[in-house]
């Protein structure tokens, strides 16, 4: 949900929090210029990198969820495609280059205003290493993953779908919404909460 601002970040004039003409929700509007400031969801992009039947995992060296396991992922930057962002995050967090990225899942996480997008990708070369945001990076078999130690419900859901698809012998595109109730239910079932 958008949060009221006090002052315009461009000119410093007071800001009103109201529904603009032709809109259906409250927005921050500069009282001097009439500029409307939209608060939109943020995109998280990452990769499921498989090599020799193992998945590339990163143990987080930063909050939130310091010390928990995740797929290499992070916020999409302006000026990059989703696939490029997933590859960059994999390079930054796991020191790995990827090839053949294919869209695998998109999870709307509406209650925190995010969309989590994951690509299936292959490892280019043989190198990988922990970046500044990772304590440890390694490839894990499905039976080596500590599911209760996964950092976020979207990682849990993505890996669950991935291993099911791999067992079925074909990969589908997965589109889901994880609302607050789903998020909390996964937390109560042992998956950590954001």
Secondary structure, 3 states (H helix, E strand, C coil): CCCCCCECCCCCCEEEEEECCCCCCEEEEECCCCCEECCCCEEEEEEEEEECCEEEEEEECCCCCCCCEECCEEECCCCCCHHHHHHHHHHHHHCCEEEEEEEEEEEEEHHHCEEEEEEEEEEECCCCCCCCCEEEEEEECHHHCCHHHECCHHHHHHHHHHHHHHHHCCCCCEEEECCHHHHHHHHHCCCCCC
